[in-house]
């Protein structure tokens, strides 16, 4: 389809390619084309199928399937048999033809934007982010196509992000994306160009106004076969795809002879070739191609002086021709100075002013998965001192050496590295990577990466000789945990999650941990299975893993005996469920005393115990932490964990005389719909009736880095309990569903109930959101007594007159099928059916919708989530018995109001 949205005729589509069409099908040239694809499964009637031979599959074998699905024409580069009513288009190279056809089909969108292409082994992603930041700071409208994702801002300024299965998409996807960007007002496209894309002709039909070469070092030799072939693929960007007036930006370090500069010989060679081709020094003359070089040497048009750096960033002076920019960047490393220079060279090629270039580069605070610092936040910065931890995509010998050299310059203690190598890839680089790590790190944890179809143990065996060559000795984790710095060596831990946890556990303040190889990736490929796995989340969980330092800081207790540095598991208050490594917390009650079960817990493998009275000093291996009150310690542990993950995790607290569980489940269903594209489980919610001074902390203790939201019930029997629960959970959003005559034995009157429930709003932070039930006069009164932000909901006419953000009208009872009603979210109305029996559940839906709205959830997800809700056990749940008998099970009802 052309840029104007008009249907293209087959003859028009074929104009840009040299081809022959079967004579009997020439009348088909006047037929409109409905689609273009190289996947026979995607053929629709009237589309054109291009048969491309791939590494594993040859599209020519699927021509008959494409014809059967109604294609108008097939494009081939060898003879095929097909029906007479299908045009057979013969070309010299169907792969190359696909690029030209895709560009024509989408109306040549690249011609409407300034195209910037980046190629090189390392640095493409970082440079693309820097160029994007520079353009945004200058008020331009860039789109980015690269390894992490495809992204741009639409005409409304909203950020559009697409997944990136390939660094450089195949031609039809690429041209469709470019058309999408052009139609959305994008004026600059920053594209990472992979060597695969260049070798496989994905760029046919494209020309770049700026072409960039970052560097070349060993990678992808499983595909290219040799470094020379790898270079020949990269150079195509400049020889075949640079626009007539385009600028080639080439980065290198002239005159360097050490290992770091080995790859830069390729940059010098490319620059020499381009000069011999006739490219003049930038800015050139007469609209011809020109060359701009970047590096540390005086001869480069864009050059830098040596940087000054620490863990927080670098400072350096950049020379842009005759102009000078003093730059401060959050990036670190000499190789990142080269990335900054490369991006500055692009800015210069685009005609940007030095001030714009410097300001834009300084504004980029980091790049996803590229020396990305991972740390626990917390509202007040609490948490034990520990190592600095970085996640990086480095998966080649050169990249790994650059990163480790950078970190070696800023670490005061030990440098710890977790790494591995991908399966089904160049085996020759494995021992090389081992040698780099062994030479530059103090401690190495050799693990798996993406083993794919290879055996992980076999990959590790290929890496180990490199570590041994560097004279790094093999040891065991127990030795590293017990030893004092500078204890070193390497350990094999094939499970990547366990390796990351071990690295963070053995490192101490002053040490630095590098998790290398996967960076921004959110998966691990084992066999043919793609599993969710994010090094950054795993690192956060490793930093969250309980240690004696964590336990002491959370509880304020003292270590009365046992080892201080141990790997700990979960917190448990039940000796019957203890797993090896767990922490047993001995609660006391009216009819039990957990201290009586400490020995049982230890025999079952508890590595630490928390108690409120001293134990006999005969436990050398068990950490014994003494606190004043174990119940309070339980809450403090949960509060500590919650704060370490704030503000990354949003917490919702729900209380009320009835409806808590249903509103919690409805709210969780909405959040699950909102986050359904996330690969992990993003929603934590209260299980069962774990909503009191014991249950809520146990619920919060399940919190992990992958959670985006925690939806928690808060129950109580006496005054002060909700205040304590709110102090533990520190909710960002709080909802009181209603106030009714419940728990009167502990609260006396309905006003006592209201006061106890109102403790939630009173304890919340000023910036937290109170969700108000305007149908309930007592809840309205509680809302008036406190400050903070508010969002309301109402079902009744009396409640709607307060004009809350969430309103329900036109309620229709469908009996056992549920309730149908109109839900109004501010100015948006939606008619929906919720499979929840009873009119009271309409109010519960409104409460859940208001909570979600307070969290920024969109209307579509709210409606989708409510539609997915199903009644919980013993809460108006319809059950079918033999002989067609239906029973509504509402046996959980706990007070007269809920029965009503």
N, C-alpha and C positions, 0 to 999 in steps of 0.2 A: 504494500500500500504506500502511495506517495505521501510526502509531507503534508500535502493539502488534504489528504484523506480521500482522494478519488481513487477509484479502482483502476489498476494498471492492466493494459492488454498484454497478452503473452509476447507479441512482437516487440512492444516497447520494452518489456523486461529484458529481452534477449539482445537489445541493441548494443550494450557495452561489451559483449563477449563475442569472440570469433567462433562461429559454430556453423554446423549444417543441420537442417531439419528435414526429416523424412518427407519426401514430396507429397505423399498421400495425406499428410497432416497439415499442409500449409494453411488450409482454411481455419485451423485452430488458432492461428496467430492473431486473429481478431477477437478471440474470446477473452473475457476478463479473468485475471488471476486472483484467486481467493486467499492464497497462502504460499509460503515457501519454506521447505524443510529438507533436512537430510536424514530425518528419522521417519521410516515408513509407518510407524505407529501413530505419528502425528498428522498424517495425510488426511485432508478433508476434500470433498468434491470440489474440483476446480483449482486445486493447488498444484504447485510444481515440486516434484521430488528430485533432489540432486543426489546421485549415487556416488558416495565418497568411500574410497578404500581406506580403512583405519588400520591400527596396529593389530587389532584382534578380529575385527568384523569388516567385511567388504559390503558396502551398500548395494553393489550390483546384484548381490544375491537376494535382495529384497524388493527388486523392481516389480515382481509379480504381485507382492502384497500391496505395494503402493497403487498399482493399477486397480487391484480389486477394491481398494478404498475410494476410488473415483478420481485419481489425479488427472490433471489436464495434460501434463507433459512430464517426461523424465529426462534428466540431463545426465549423460554418461560419457566416459572416456574410453569405452570399449564396447564392442557389439553386444547387444542383448536382444532377446525376443520378447515382443509384447503385442498387445492388441492394436488393430489398425486405427481405432478411434482415439489413440493416445499419441501425442507428438513425441518423437524421440529426437532429442537434441544432442548431437555429438560435438564434444569439445576436446581440446588437447589435454586439459588437466581439470577434472571436475572439482577438485579441491579448491584450486585457484578461482575457477568460475563461480563457485559458491560465494566467495567474498564479494566479487563484482555484482552478482545478482542480488545479494542481500543489500548492498549499498543502493542499488537502483530501486529495489522494491520499497525501501523506506525513504526514498527521495533524497539520498545523499545528505543525511543530517549533519555529517562532520563539516560540510562546507559552510554551515551556519554558525560554527563555533571555532574558537582558536584551540587547536589540538596540540597537546604536549605529551610526548611519549618517552617513558623512562625504561631503560633496559640496563642489565648488569646482574651479577650474581647476588650481591648484597647491597643494601641501602635503598632499594627501590621504594619500599613501603615508607620508610622514614622520610625520604625526600618528597614523596607524594604528599604526605601530611604537612610537611613544611611549606611546600608550594601552595597547597590548599589554604593553609593558615595565612600565608602572605597575601594571597588573592582576596580572601575574606576581609582581612584587615584593611585592604585598599578599596573595599566597597564593590569588588567584582563578584560574579556569580559562578563559582566553579562547581564542577561535578568531578567525582573521583571514581575510577575503575581500577580495582587492585586486589591484592591478596586478602585483605581483611574483609572488605565488603565493597559494594557499589553504592554510592551515596551522592545526594545533591539536595539543594533547597528548591522547593517548588515556588510558584509565583506568589503564594501566600506567606512564604517564609518558613513553611513547615519542612522539617527534615525528613527526607525519604531515604530509607536504607533497604537495600536488597542483599540477600545472601550471595556469597561469591564462591560457587563451586570450583571455578577456575580463576587464576590470576587474570588472564585475558580470555574473555568468553569466546565461544565459537561464533562464526560470522553472523548467523541470523540473530542470535541473542545479542551480540555486540551492536549490530546496526539498529535493532529494535530498541535497545537501551539508549543509544545515541539519539534516536528519534524522540524517545520519551524525554530525555534531557533537554533537547532543543525546544520542544513544544512547551516545556516548563520554564523556559527563560534562562537556561544555563548558557553562559557565553564562553566559558573556558572548560576544557576537559583535560584532566590530569590522569593519564593512563599508564599503569605498569604494563610493560610489554615483555612477556616471557619468551625465552628462547624456543619453547615448544610452539608458541603462537607464530613466531617468525618462520620456523622450519615448516610448519604445517599450513602456511599461507592464510592464517586467519585474518590478516590485515589487508588482504587484497581489496583494492577499492578505497583505501585510506591514504591520506598524506598528512604529515605532521609539520606544524609550523615551528616547533622546537623539538629536537630529538636529543635525548640525554643518555650518556654512557657513564655509569657509576664506577664499575670495576669488573674484573673477571677473575675468578678463582675456581678451584675444582668443585664441580657439582654436576648432576644430571648426565654423567658419563654413561650411565646405563641406557640413556636415550641417544646421546650424540656419538658415543664411542671414543672420542678423543677431544683434547682441549682445542685442537685446531678446528675441528668440526663445530665445536661449541662456539668458538669465536666467529666462525663464518656465519653462523645463524645470527649472532648478535649484530654483526656489521650490516646485515640486510636492512636494519632500521634506517641507516644513514645512506646506504647506496640505493635502496629501492623505494623507501617510503618517506623521505624527507622532501617537503614541499619545495618548489622552485626557488622561493626566497627564504627558505627555512634556515634556522640556526642550529648547528650541532654544538651541544655543550658536552665537553669531554673532561672528565676528572682524572687526574693522575698526580704522582709525586715524583717529579724528575730527579734523577741523580741518586735515588735511594737504592741500596744494594742488599738490605737485610730481608728477612723473611716477610715482613709486613708489606714490602714493596714488590714482592715477586709478581703479584697479580697486576701491578700497575704497568708492567711492560706491555700488556695488551692495550691499555689506554694510550700509551705513547705510540704504539704501532698504529692504532686507529687514527690518531691525530695526524700522523705522518701520511697515512693513506689518503686522508681527506684533503690535506694540503696538496698532495700530488694530483688529486682529482681536480683541483682548481678552487677549492674553498678558500676565500680570503679571510684574514683576521677580522673578527667582529669589530664594527658593524657591517663591514663589507660595502659594496657599491652597486648601484644600478639594479637593485632588486634581485641580486644573486645570492646563492647560498653562502653562508659564512661560518667560521669556526670560532668558538669561545672556549678557552681552557681554564680549568679550576685546579687549585692545589696549593701547596705550601711554598713552591719555588717562586723566585722573583719574576720569572718569565711568564707566569700565568696572568691572564686578564683579571681573574678573580682569585685572590690569594689571602691567606691568613697568617698571622703571627702565632707562635706557639701559645696554646691556651693555659689558663690557670683554672684548676677545677677542684671540686670536692664532691661529696655525695649529693649535694643539692644542686649542682649544675656547673657551668663553665663560663668563663669570661675570656673574650679574645677580641682582637682588632682585625677587621676584614677590610681589604682594599678592593674597591670596585672601580677598576680602571684608575683614574686619578682621584677618586673620592674615597673617603675613609668612613667606616661605620664601627663604632664601639658596641659590641654585642654582648649581652648577658642572656644565656640560654639555660633552661632547665635540663637539657640533655647533657650527658657527660661522655668523655672519650674522644681521643684524637680522630677516630674514624667518624664520629658524629660531627666533628668540625668539617670534615670533608663533605658530609651530607649537607651541612649548613651552607658550605661554599657552593655546592652543586645547585641547591635551591636558589641561592643568591644569583648564580649565573643564569638560571631560568628567569628570575625577575628582571635582570639586566636585559636579557634577550627580548623580554616582553615590553621593554621601555619604561619600567617602573623606576621611580626615584629612589635613591639610596635610603632616605628616611622611611619610605614605605617598606622597602626590603627589610631593613633592620628591625622596624617595629613589628612587622608581620612575623618574622622568624622568632623574635623574643616572645610573641604571644602564644606560641605552641608550647604547651606545658609538658607534653609527653606523647608517645606513640604507642598504640595498643600492642602489647607483647614484645616491645623492643626496649630492653633494659627498663621494664616497667616495675616500679617499686610497689611492693605489696606490703601493706601494713594494716593493723587493726586500728579503727578510728576511735570511737567512744566519744560521748558528749564532752567529757572532761579530760580526755587524754590519759585515762588511767590504764594500767596494764604494766606488766613487769618489763624491765629493760631486757632487751634481747638483741638478736642479730638483725642487721639490715638484709632484706630478702628481695631479690630481683628475679623477674621472669623474662626470658629472652628467647627469640625465635632461632638463635644461632644453631644451625644444623649442618654447617660445613666446617672444615678445618680452619679456613681463613676467618670466618665469622666468629667461631669459638675463640680463636686466638685473640682477635681484636677485643672481644668483650672481656675475656679474662685479663688481658694486659691492662685494660682500662680499670677494672676493679682492683687489680693488684696495686695500682697507684694510689688508691684511696682507702684501702682497708688497713686497720690498725692491728687486727687480730689475725685469725685464720681465714683463708678463702676456701669455702666449701662448695663443691659443684655436683649437682645431680644431672646426669646426661645419659644418653643412649644413642642409637642410630636406627633409622627407619628400615623396615624390611622391603624386599623387592626393589632395592635401589643400589647404587654404586657401592660395591663391597670394598673397593680399594681405599675409600676414605675412612673406613672404620678404625683401623689401627692408627691412622694419622690423627684422628680426633682423640683417641686414647692417649697418644704421645703428647698432644697439646695440653690436655687436662693434667696429665701426670707431671708435666714440666712447670705448669703455671699455678696449679691449685695445691693446697695443703691437704685437703681431704676430698676424696671423690666417692660418690655413690653411683655405681654403675648399674643402670636400670634399663627398662624397655622404653621405647618411643612409640612408633607405630609399626609393630612387627609385621603387620599384614599377613601374607601367607607363609612367611618364614617362621621358624621356631625361634622364640625370643632368646633361649639359651644359646643357640648357635650364633646369633648376632653378637651377644655378649662375649662369646668365645673369640669372635673376630676382633673385638675391640681390645681385649685384655693384653695381647702382646705389645700394643702401643704403650699402655700404662707401665708394663714391665720394662720396656725399653727406656722409659724415663726414670727408672730406678724407684718408682713409687711402690711400696710394699703392700701386699694384701694383708688385711687385718679383719677384725670382727667388730660388730656394732657395740657389743658390751664393753670392749676395750676402749672404744672412743667415748662412750657415755661415762665410763668410770675415770678415764684419764683426764688430766688437766692439760690445758693448752701449753705447748704446741703439739699435742698428740695428733698424728696424721696417719696417712695411708689410704687405701681404697677398700671398699666393701661392695660386694655384689648383692643387690636387693632387686630381684627381677620385677616385683610388683611396684609400679611407679608411685602409686599412692603411698605405700609404705616407705618408699625411699624418700619421698618429700617430707613425710612426717619425721622420719629418722634424722634427716638433715637439719630440720628446724629444732629438733629436740637436743641434738648434740652441740649445736652452735650456741655461743653465749654472747653477751654484750661485747661489742668490738669486732666480732666475727662478721663475715659477709657470706651470704648464701646465694648462689646462682642456680636457678632451675632452667636448664638450657634445652632447646630443641623444638618446643611446640609453641611457645609464645602465645599468640592470640587464639590459637586453635581451640575448639570446644569439643573435640572428639578424640578417640583413640581407636585405631583400626586393628582389630585382632581377627585374623582369618578374613572372612568376608563380612564380618560384623562391624558396624560403626557405632561405638558406644560413646555416650556423653562423658567427656572428661575435659576439665579446664584446669590447667596448671595454676592459674591465679586463685580459683576457688579452693583447690586442694591445698595450696599454700596457706590461705587464710584459715582453713580448717586445721592445718598443722600448727599454726600459731595459736589457734584456739584450744588445741588439745591440752587437757588438764596436766599440769605439772605441779610440783610442790610449791613453786613460786606463785603460780596462779592461785592455788588453794589458799596460801597464806595471805596474799593480797586481797582476795575476795572476802575472806572471813575475818581477817585481823587476828587469826589464831597464832599459835606458836608450834614449832616443830620440836616435839619432846623427845623423839627418837627416830631412827631409821635414816635411809639415804635421801639426799636432797634431789639428786638428778636421776629420775626414773621416768620411763614412758608410762603414762596412766591412761586408763580407759574412761568409761562413763561413771557418773555419780549414781549410786544405788542406795536405797533405804531398805531394801529387802534382801536379806542374806540368801534367800532361796534362789534369787535370779542373778547372783554374782557371776560374772565372767572373769577369766584370768586378766589381771591388769586393772580391774575396776577399783573405784574408790567407794568404800562402805561408810555411810553416814549413819551414826547410831542415834535414832530418834527415841524419845521417851514419851510415854503416854500414861493414861489412867490404868490401863490393863497390860502394858508391855514395856519392856526396856531393851532398846536395841543393843545396849552394852553387853547384854547377856549372849549376844550372837556374834560378837567380834571374832572370837576364835573360829567359829564356823566359817565366817566370811573369809578370813585369812587362809584357812585350809582350802577353800574353793578358789583361791588365787587372788584375792584382793591385795593390791600392792600398797594401798594407803588407806587409813581409816581416820575419820573425824569424830571425835568424842568430846564430851563435856566434863569428864572426870578422868584423872590419870589412870593409865594401864600399867601393869607390871612391866619393868624394863627388860624384857627378854625377847624383843622383836628386832633383830638386827637388820633384816631386809625389808621390813614394813615401815613406811613412813607414818608416824602417829602425830596427828595435828590436834591440839587441844584448844577448844573454844569454850566460851561462857555458856552458850545456848545453842544446841544443835538445830533446833527448829528455825531459829533466826539465821543460823549459818546457812541452812538450806535456801532460804529466801535470798540471802546475800550472794550466794553462788549464782543463782539464777539472774539476779539484778546485774551482777558483774558481767556475765556472759552477754546479756542483752545490750549493755552499754558498750562492750567491745565491738559489737556489730552495728551500732548506731553510727550514722543515720542510714546505712545501706538497707536495713530491715525496718519496715514500718510495722508498728505494733498497734493492734486494735483491741481495746478492752470493752467487753459487753457485760453489763449487769442488768438487773431488773427482777421483779417478782415472778414473772413468767415470760416465756418466749426466748430466753437466753440461748438455749441450745439450737432452736430452729433458726434464729437470726444468725447465730454463728455459722451454721451449716449453709445457709443461703449466701452469706457474705463470702464464705470460702469458695462456694461454687462460682460466684462472680469473679473472684480473683483468679481462680483456675482458668476461667474463660479468657480473662484479660492477659494472662501469661501463658496461654496454651502453646505459643510458638517457642517458648523457652525449653531447652532440652532436659533440664533437671526438674525436680519437684520443688516449685517455688513457694508453696503455701504450707505453713505450719498451723495446725489448729488443735484445740483442746480435744483430747480423746476421752470418751466416756464422761465421767463426772469429776475429772481431775481439775476442779475449779476453786479449791479452798487454799488454806495456808500451806498445805502439803502439796496438793495437786497442781496448783498453778506453777509453783517453782519447778516441779517435775516436768510440766509441759514446756516451760521456757528452756529448760536444760537440754531439750532436744534440738534447740536452734542451731543451724549450721550456716555456713557462708552462702550456700546456694539459695537459701530462703530469701524471698523478697518481702514477705508479709507474714505476720503471726496474728491469728485471730483467736483471742482468748476469752473464755468465760470467766467471770468473777462472781463467786458465790460467797455467802456469809450467813452467820447466825447471830452475831453480836456486833455492837458498835466497835469501830476501829479496825475491823477486819478488811473492809474494802480499802480503807486508807493505806493499810500495809500492802495489800495486793497491788494497788496503784503505784506505790513506792517501788515495788519490785519490778513491775512490768513497764513503768514509765510510758504509758500509752500515748501514741501520736494522735489517735482518734479514740474517743470514748462515747459509748452509747448507753443510756438508761432506757430500757425498753418500756417500762411502766412501773408504777408503784401501787401495790395491792396488799391486802391483809395476809401476809405470810411471815413466818418466823416471829410471831407475836410473843412467844414465850421468852425470847431473848431481847425483843425490842419494845414490847409493851403496847404501843399504839401505832396507828397508821402513820402518824407524824414521826414516830421513832423509826419506822421503816424508811420513810422518805429521807430522814436525816442520814441514816446509814447508807442508803444508796447514793445520796448526794455527795458522799465522801469521794466518789470517783471524780466528779467535775471539780471539786475543791482541790484535789491533789494533783490535777493535771497541770502541765506547763502552760504558760500564757500563749505560746505559739501552737499548742495542740488544739484539735478541733473537737468541740462538744456537739454530739448529734442529739437533737431535741425532738421528743415525741410531742407535737403540739396538740394531739388528741387527749393528752393526759394533763389535767390542771396541776397536779403535784410536780410533774416533771417540768412543766413550764415555770413553776415557782422556783424550783431548784436552779433552772437556767438563769433566772433573773438575779439570783444571789451571787453568781460568780462572773468572772470575766472571760477572756479568751475568745477564740473564733467559734462561730456556731453555724451549723447547717441543720435544717429542720425537715420533718416529714409529717404528713397528715392524711387521714382517710376520711374523717368526718367533716361535715360542713362547718362545724364550730372550729375545728382545727385548721381548715383550709383558709379561714378568714384572716389568719396570721401571715398568709402568703409564704409558706415555707418553700424551699427549693424543690422538694419532692412531694408531689400531690397525687392522690389516687381518686379517680371518678369512675362512674358507669360500671359498678361492680355487679357481676352476675355469678351466681352460685351454680356450678355445673354438677353438684353432687359429688359422687365418688370420682369424677373426672377432674375435679379441682375447681379453681376459681379463674374467672376471666374478668379483666378490668383494663382501664386505661391508665398508664403510668406516665406522669408528666415530670420530666427532669429539666427544671428551668423552663426553657422555651421549646423543648423537644417533647413530643407526645408519641406514645407507642401503645397500641392495643396488644395485649398478650394473654396467654393462658399459662397458669402455673399449676402443675399437678400436685397441689397441696390442698387437702380437704379443710373446709371451714373458713368463715369470713375473717376470723382472727388472723389467719395466715396472710391475708392481704396486708394487714398492718405490719406483719413480720417482713413481708417483701419490701414494703416501703422503708422500713428501718434499714434493711440490708442495702437497698439502693442508695439511701442517704449516706451510709458509711462508705460505700464504694465511690460515690460522687466526691466525698471529702478527700478521698485518696487520689483523685484525678482519673478515675476509671471512665472510659468513654461510654456513651449511652448504649451502643451496640453490644458491648461486652456485658453490660448490666442486664440487658434483656436476654441475651444468650445464656448467661449464667443462671438467672432465675428460671428459665425454661428447662435447665438441666437438673434443677433441684429435685430430690426425691426425699420423702419423709423418712426420718430416722426411726430406729427401732422403738416401739411402744409409744410413738407419737403420731396418733391418727393415721396409723399405717394400715392400709387395706390388705387383708389376707383372704385368700380363697381356700375354702375347705371342700372336702368331697361332696358330691351331689349338688355343686353349684352354690353352696352357702358361702356368703361373704361376711367377714367380720372386720370391724374397724377396731384396731388395737390401740388404745390410748392409755394403757395401764401405767405409764410413767407419772401421770398427773400427780403433782405434789402438794397442791394447796387448793382451797375452795375457789379462788379466782380463776385458776387455770382450768378447773373442772367446769366452770360456768361457760 
